[in-house]
Amino acid sequence: TPSAADDGRVPRARRPAAGRPGKPGKPGYGSDEFAFVDDESEQAEDVIDWLSFAETRSERRDERRRSIRQRLVALAVVIAVALLGVGGYFAWDTWIRDEKSVAAPGQHGAVLVQLRDKDGRASSNAVLTVDPGKNTASMVSVSSVTTVNSDNTAASLGQLMADAGPGASREALSDLLGIKVDGSWVVTEPVLQGLVDLAGGIQLNADVEVKGADGKVLVTPGRNPANGTASLAFANFRQPGETPAISADRFGRVLQGLLAAFPTKSDGILPLLANMANLPDPSLPDDKLSTLLASLAKATQAKQIQVRALPVSPDGMVDVQTAVPIVRELLGGTVRQGRAQNGPARVMVDDASGKPGAQEDAHTRLLNAGNTYVPGGVEGKRTQPASTVQYADEARKDAATQVALSLHLPPTSVKKAEGEMLADVVVTLGQDYAFEAPKTS
């Protein structure tokens, strides 16, 4: 008979014999018949392990992506903060610091403007301060005959410019007025004349008539327009017998008129300086000078500028009692002519003995004793019976006593002075001053 395989039918699986399965030697199922179950279990575990690995790998990849994103965000924040910091610094450097550098003179210092003549002397001087925040300014004119101290040597402010330059003038005036003079603007006569013309002329408030070399009237008293030639002639004009303060004030009037005609923006002033080939002092380059002048112009045009002249006697000595309130109010300083902060005492000698050679004798004695000598004006301009040695600072009492001994004056000549003094110790030689007069042939 044909088999099941031959007729295409699938043979049925044989049933195992009855009995407990899995027992060797006994009827039942063999363990090898279920090997596929173990294989499938192991394969399932492998699949689970692979899925876990794949899932873990995916999570790690996502974690790395999140970490990278966080780092990129943090880096972007750091870069943004850095850019803001750099931008803020440059903004501060460009605007705020420049404004502070200009505002500083009004609060802590000043700027010295000097008119230099063809011989290199400072024919006129003025100290200016400005406070851009308050839009206020101050100007104190200083005569060129003013006596200042430089390297323990007395000299006129005008001559000191020719001998030692603007830096020495600035430092000497700073010591005299008790203020910080931060920079210098030295204006030659052609530059001043040209600036006035470039500004279209100025309105000059003149106190006197001024004529040119040809006798033609250049300036008339009162407020009148003036060109560069007239302004320069007025700034340099001196009348016989007038005080140095009056002469110095004329330069201040020209500066005030020029500031009133200047632009109030630094970019409008900078071309004027460039056109005049201005030679800036290292202490005040053109960019800062133009910003300063713009602030001064703004305050002047708002009529917020105070102008005074430093009171000085014809022999160059500052009138301290009158000068102190002016300097204190306008410049924030105090006059300290001849006063040293430390070191040997500065001794000023005024001769009221009426004896020729007395002042020079005192000069020699004081230098031999190690003091710093400060001249006290015209010799023999007045007389008084007894000599005096005065000091204002209690710390200089011993120095005053030693000065009296050096000049062979009695201890009773030493007295404490009230108020401000021109030097640490001021000696007034009286008719009782004894010395060996030089022999004349």
C-alpha positions as CSV (number, residue, x, y, z in Angstrom):
1,T,0.0,0.0,0.0
2,P,1.3,3.5,-0.7
3,S,2.7,5.3,2.3
4,A,1.5,8.6,3.7
5,A,4.6,10.3,2.3
6,D,3.8,9.0,-1.1
7,D,0.3,10.4,-1.2
8,G,1.4,13.9,0.0
9,R,0.0,13.7,3.5
10,V,2.0,14.9,6.5
11,P,2.5,12.0,9.0
12,R,1.2,12.6,12.4
13,A,3.7,12.8,15.3
14,R,4.0,9.8,17.4
15,R,2.7,10.0,20.9
16,P,5.1,9.1,23.6
17,A,4.5,6.1,25.7
18,A,2.6,6.7,28.9
19,G,4.6,7.4,32.0
20,R,6.4,10.3,33.7
21,P,8.3,12.4,31.3
22,G,11.9,13.0,31.6
23,K,12.9,10.0,33.6
24,P,15.7,8.1,32.0
25,G,15.0,4.5,31.3
26,K,11.3,5.0,31.8
27,P,8.6,5.9,29.4
28,G,8.0,9.7,29.0
29,Y,9.4,12.8,27.2
30,G,13.1,13.2,26.7
31,S,14.9,16.4,27.7
32,D,16.4,16.6,24.3
33,E,13.0,17.0,22.9
34,F,12.7,20.4,24.7
35,A,16.1,21.8,24.0
36,F,14.5,24.3,21.7
37,V,12.8,25.9,24.7
38,D,16.1,26.6,26.4
39,D,17.5,27.9,23.1
40,E,14.5,30.3,22.7
41,S,14.9,31.5,26.4
42,E,18.6,32.2,25.8
43,Q,17.8,34.0,22.6
44,A,15.1,36.0,24.4
45,E,17.6,37.0,27.0
46,D,20.1,38.0,24.3
47,V,17.4,40.1,22.6
48,I,16.5,41.7,25.9
49,D,20.2,42.4,26.6
50,W,20.6,43.9,23.1
51,L,17.5,46.1,23.6
52,S,18.8,47.2,26.9
53,F,22.2,48.0,25.4
54,A,20.6,49.8,22.5
55,E,18.3,51.7,24.9
56,T,21.3,52.6,27.1
57,R,23.3,53.7,24.1
58,S,20.5,55.8,22.9
59,E,20.1,57.4,26.4
60,R,23.8,58.1,26.5
61,R,23.7,59.6,23.1
62,D,20.8,61.8,24.2
63,E,22.6,62.7,27.4
64,R,25.7,63.7,25.4
65,R,23.5,65.8,23.1
66,R,21.9,67.5,26.1
67,S,25.4,68.0,27.7
68,I,26.7,69.5,24.4
69,R,23.7,71.8,24.2
70,Q,24.1,73.0,27.7
71,R,27.8,73.6,27.1
72,L,27.1,75.5,23.9
73,V,24.5,77.6,25.8
74,A,26.9,78.3,28.6
75,L,29.6,79.2,26.1
76,A,27.2,81.6,24.3
77,V,26.4,83.2,27.6
78,V,30.1,83.6,28.5
79,I,30.8,85.1,25.0
80,A,27.8,87.5,25.3
81,V,29.0,88.6,28.8
82,A,32.5,89.1,27.5
83,L,31.3,91.1,24.5
84,L,29.2,93.2,26.8
85,G,32.1,93.7,29.1
86,V,34.5,94.7,26.3
87,G,31.8,96.9,24.8
88,G,31.2,98.5,28.1
89,Y,34.9,99.1,28.7
90,F,35.3,100.8,25.3
91,A,32.2,102.9,26.0
92,W,33.6,103.9,29.3
93,D,37.0,104.6,27.7
94,T,35.6,106.6,24.9
95,W,32.9,108.7,26.7
96,I,33.0,108.4,30.5
97,R,36.7,108.5,31.1
98,D,37.2,111.4,28.7
99,E,34.5,113.3,30.5
100,K,36.1,112.5,33.8
101,S,39.5,113.6,32.5
102,V,37.9,117.0,31.7
103,A,35.9,117.2,34.8
104,A,38.9,116.5,37.0
105,P,40.4,119.9,36.7
106,G,37.2,121.5,38.1
107,Q,37.2,119.2,41.1
108,H,40.9,118.4,41.8
109,G,43.1,120.4,39.5
110,A,43.3,123.0,36.8
111,V,44.7,123.8,33.3
112,L,47.3,126.5,32.7
113,V,47.0,128.6,29.5
114,Q,50.1,130.6,28.7
115,L,50.6,133.1,25.8
116,R,54.2,132.7,24.7
117,D,55.9,135.7,23.0
118,K,58.6,135.6,20.3
119,D,61.3,135.5,23.0
120,G,59.8,132.3,24.6
121,R,58.5,134.1,27.7
122,A,55.0,133.7,29.0
123,S,53.6,137.2,28.4
124,S,50.2,136.3,29.9
125,N,48.8,133.4,31.9
126,A,45.5,132.1,33.1
127,V,44.4,129.1,35.2
128,L,41.1,127.5,34.1
129,T,38.8,124.9,35.6
130,V,35.6,123.3,34.4
131,D,32.9,121.1,35.8
132,P,31.0,119.7,32.8
133,G,28.4,118.0,35.1
134,K,27.4,121.4,36.5
135,N,28.2,123.3,33.3
136,T,30.3,125.8,35.4
137,A,33.8,127.1,34.8
138,S,36.3,129.4,36.5
139,M,39.3,131.4,35.3
140,V,42.0,133.2,37.3
141,S,44.4,135.4,35.3
142,V,48.0,135.4,36.6
143,S,50.5,138.1,35.8
144,S,53.8,137.1,34.3
145,V,55.7,139.1,36.9
146,T,54.4,136.8,39.7
147,T,57.3,135.4,41.7
148,V,57.3,131.6,41.9
149,N,59.8,129.1,43.3
150,S,61.4,126.5,41.1
151,D,64.2,124.2,42.4
152,N,64.5,126.5,45.4
153,T,65.1,129.5,43.2
154,A,62.8,132.5,42.9
155,A,61.9,133.5,39.4
156,S,59.1,135.3,37.6
157,L,56.4,133.1,36.1
158,G,57.0,134.6,32.6
159,Q,60.8,134.1,32.6
160,L,60.5,130.6,34.0
161,M,58.7,129.5,30.8
162,A,61.7,130.7,28.7
163,D,64.3,129.2,31.1
164,A,62.7,125.8,32.0
165,G,59.6,125.3,29.8
166,P,55.9,124.9,30.5
167,G,56.3,122.0,32.8
168,A,58.3,124.0,35.3
169,S,55.9,126.9,35.1
170,R,53.0,124.5,35.7
171,E,54.6,122.9,38.7
172,A,55.8,126.2,40.2
173,L,52.3,127.8,39.9
174,S,50.7,124.6,41.3
175,D,52.9,125.0,44.4
176,L,52.2,128.7,44.7
177,L,48.4,128.3,44.5
178,G,48.1,125.1,46.4
179,I,46.2,123.3,43.6
180,K,46.9,120.5,41.1
181,V,47.6,121.9,37.7
182,D,47.0,118.9,35.4
183,G,48.0,120.3,32.0
184,S,49.3,123.2,29.9
185,W,48.1,124.8,26.8
186,V,50.9,127.1,25.4
187,V,49.5,129.5,22.8
188,T,51.9,131.4,20.6
189,E,51.0,134.9,19.5
190,P,50.3,133.8,15.8
191,V,48.1,130.9,17.0
192,L,46.0,133.2,19.3
193,Q,45.6,135.7,16.5
194,G,44.6,133.0,14.0
195,L,42.1,131.3,16.4
196,V,40.3,134.5,16.8
197,D,40.1,135.0,13.1
198,L,39.0,131.4,12.4
199,A,36.3,131.8,15.0
200,G,35.0,134.8,13.1
201,G,36.2,137.4,15.6
202,I,35.2,137.9,19.2
203,Q,33.2,140.3,21.3
204,L,35.8,142.0,23.5
205,N,34.8,143.8,26.6
206,A,37.7,146.3,26.7
207,D,38.7,148.6,29.6
208,V,41.0,150.8,27.6
209,E,41.8,152.1,24.1
210,V,44.5,150.3,22.3
211,K,46.3,151.5,19.2
212,G,48.4,149.7,16.7
213,A,52.0,150.5,15.7
214,D,50.7,152.8,13.0
215,G,48.7,154.8,15.5
216,K,45.4,153.4,14.3
217,V,42.8,152.6,17.0
218,L,42.4,148.8,17.2
219,V,40.3,148.6,20.3
220,T,37.9,151.0,21.9
221,P,36.6,150.8,25.5
222,G,33.4,148.9,25.9
223,R,32.0,145.8,24.3
224,N,33.0,145.7,20.6
225,P,33.9,143.2,17.9
226,A,37.6,142.5,17.6
227,N,39.7,140.5,15.1
228,G,42.8,138.6,15.7
229,T,45.2,141.5,15.4
230,A,43.1,143.7,17.8
231,S,42.7,140.8,20.3
232,L,46.5,140.1,20.4
233,A,47.3,143.8,20.9
234,F,44.8,144.1,23.7
235,A,46.1,140.9,25.5
236,N,49.6,142.4,25.4
237,F,48.7,146.0,26.3
238,R,50.3,147.5,29.5
239,Q,49.7,150.9,30.8
240,P,52.4,152.7,32.8
241,G,51.7,152.6,36.6
242,E,48.9,150.0,36.5
243,T,48.9,146.9,38.7
244,P,50.0,143.6,37.3
245,A,46.5,142.2,38.0
246,I,44.9,144.7,35.6
247,S,47.3,143.8,32.8
248,A,46.8,140.1,33.4
249,D,43.0,140.5,33.3
250,R,43.1,141.6,29.7
251,F,44.4,138.2,28.6
252,G,41.5,136.7,30.5
253,R,39.0,138.9,28.7
254,V,40.4,137.8,25.3
255,L,40.1,134.1,26.4
256,Q,36.6,134.7,27.6
257,G,35.6,136.3,24.3
258,L,37.3,133.4,22.4
259,L,35.4,130.8,24.4
260,A,32.2,132.6,23.7
261,A,32.9,132.3,20.0
262,F,34.1,128.6,20.0
263,P,31.8,125.7,19.1
264,T,30.5,123.7,22.1
265,K,31.4,120.4,20.5
266,S,34.9,119.0,20.5
267,D,34.7,117.9,16.9
268,G,34.1,121.5,16.0
269,I,37.2,122.8,17.9
270,L,39.6,120.0,16.8
271,P,39.8,121.3,13.2
272,L,40.5,124.8,14.4
273,L,43.5,123.6,16.4
274,A,44.7,121.5,13.4
275,N,44.4,124.4,11.0
276,M,46.5,126.5,13.3
277,A,49.2,123.8,13.6
278,N,48.8,123.9,17.3
279,L,51.7,122.2,19.1
280,P,50.1,120.4,22.1
281,D,51.9,119.9,25.3
282,P,52.3,116.2,26.2
283,S,50.2,116.9,29.3
284,L,47.2,118.0,27.2
285,P,47.0,116.5,23.7
286,D,44.6,118.0,21.1
287,D,41.8,115.5,21.6
288,K,41.6,116.3,25.4
289,L,42.2,120.0,24.8
290,S,39.3,120.2,22.3
291,T,37.0,118.4,24.8
292,L,38.1,120.8,27.5
293,L,37.6,123.9,25.4
294,A,34.2,122.7,24.3
295,S,33.1,122.4,27.9
296,L,34.6,125.8,28.7
297,A,32.8,127.3,25.7
298,K,29.5,125.8,26.8
299,A,29.8,127.2,30.3
300,T,30.9,130.6,29.0
301,Q,28.0,130.8,26.6
302,A,25.6,129.9,29.4
303,K,27.2,132.7,31.4
304,Q,28.3,130.2,34.1
305,I,32.0,131.2,34.2
306,Q,33.7,133.2,37.0
307,V,36.7,135.4,36.1
308,R,39.1,137.0,38.4
309,A,42.7,138.2,38.4
310,L,45.3,137.1,41.0
311,P,46.3,140.2,43.0
312,V,50.1,140.7,42.6
313,S,52.3,143.7,43.6
314,P,54.6,145.3,41.0
315,D,57.6,143.4,42.4
316,G,55.8,140.1,41.8
317,M,54.7,139.3,45.4
318,V,51.2,137.9,45.8
319,D,48.8,139.8,48.1
320,V,48.0,136.8,50.2
321,Q,45.1,138.3,52.2
322,T,43.3,139.2,49.0
323,A,44.4,136.2,46.9
324,V,43.3,133.5,49.4
325,P,39.5,133.9,49.0
326,I,39.8,134.1,45.2
327,V,41.9,131.0,44.9
328,R,39.9,129.1,47.4
329,E,36.5,130.0,45.8
330,L,37.4,129.7,42.1
331,L,40.2,127.0,42.1
332,G,39.6,125.2,45.4
333,G,43.2,125.9,46.7
334,T,45.1,128.1,49.0
335,V,48.0,130.4,48.3
336,R,51.2,129.0,49.8
337,Q,54.0,131.1,48.2
338,G,57.3,129.9,49.4
339,R,55.9,127.3,51.8
340,A,57.5,123.9,51.8
341,Q,55.7,120.7,52.8
342,N,58.8,119.3,54.3
343,G,62.6,119.8,54.3
344,P,64.4,123.1,55.1
345,A,62.3,126.1,55.9
346,R,61.7,128.6,53.1
347,V,62.6,132.0,54.5
348,M,61.4,135.2,52.9
349,V,63.4,138.4,53.6
350,D,61.8,141.8,53.3
351,D,64.2,144.7,53.8
352,A,62.9,147.6,55.8
353,S,66.2,148.6,57.3
354,G,67.0,151.4,54.9
355,K,70.6,150.1,54.8
356,P,72.1,149.2,51.4
357,G,73.3,145.6,51.3
358,A,71.3,144.4,54.3
359,Q,69.1,142.0,52.3
360,E,72.1,140.5,50.5
361,D,73.8,140.0,53.9
362,A,70.8,138.2,55.3
363,H,70.6,136.1,52.1
364,T,74.1,134.9,52.6
365,R,73.7,134.1,56.3
366,L,70.4,132.1,55.7
367,L,71.9,130.0,52.9
368,N,75.0,129.2,55.0
369,A,72.6,128.0,57.8
370,G,70.9,125.6,55.4
371,N,67.7,127.5,54.7
372,T,65.9,128.1,51.4
373,Y,65.9,131.8,50.6
374,V,62.9,133.5,49.0
375,P,63.3,137.1,47.9
376,G,60.9,139.5,49.5
377,G,60.5,142.3,47.0
378,V,62.2,145.7,46.3
379,E,65.0,146.4,48.7
380,G,64.6,149.3,51.1
381,K,61.0,150.2,50.0
382,R,60.1,151.2,53.5
383,T,61.7,151.4,57.0
384,Q,60.8,150.2,60.5
385,P,62.8,150.4,63.7
386,A,62.9,146.7,64.9
387,S,63.4,143.5,62.9
388,T,60.8,140.7,63.1
389,V,60.9,137.0,62.4
390,Q,57.4,135.6,61.9
391,Y,55.9,132.1,61.5
392,A,52.3,130.9,61.1
393,D,52.6,127.2,61.5
394,E,53.5,126.0,65.0
395,A,55.7,123.3,63.4
396,R,58.0,126.1,62.1
397,K,58.5,127.8,65.4
398,D,61.9,126.2,66.0
399,A,62.9,127.1,62.4
400,A,62.0,130.7,63.1
401,T,64.1,130.7,66.3
402,Q,67.1,129.3,64.4
403,V,66.6,132.0,61.7
404,A,66.8,134.7,64.3
405,L,70.0,133.2,65.7
406,S,71.5,133.0,62.2
407,L,70.7,136.7,61.6
408,H,71.9,137.7,65.1
409,L,68.5,138.9,66.1
410,P,67.2,138.7,69.7
411,P,64.7,135.9,70.7
412,T,62.0,138.6,71.2
413,S,62.0,139.3,67.5
414,V,60.3,135.9,66.9
415,K,56.5,136.2,66.7
416,K,53.6,134.0,65.6
417,A,51.7,135.6,62.7
418,E,47.9,135.4,62.3
419,G,46.5,134.2,59.0
420,E,48.3,133.2,55.8
421,M,52.0,133.9,55.1
422,L,54.0,133.9,52.0
423,A,56.7,131.5,53.3
424,D,57.4,129.2,56.2
425,V,59.3,132.1,57.9
426,V,59.1,135.8,57.0
427,V,61.8,138.1,58.1
428,T,61.5,141.9,58.0
429,L,64.8,143.6,58.5
430,G,64.5,146.7,60.6
431,Q,66.9,149.5,61.4
432,D,68.4,147.5,64.2
433,Y,69.8,144.9,61.9
434,A,73.5,144.9,62.3
435,F,76.0,143.7,59.6
436,E,79.2,144.8,58.1
437,A,78.4,146.9,55.2
438,P,80.4,146.3,52.0
439,K,83.2,148.8,51.5
440,T,82.9,151.2,48.6
441,S,85.9,152.6,46.9
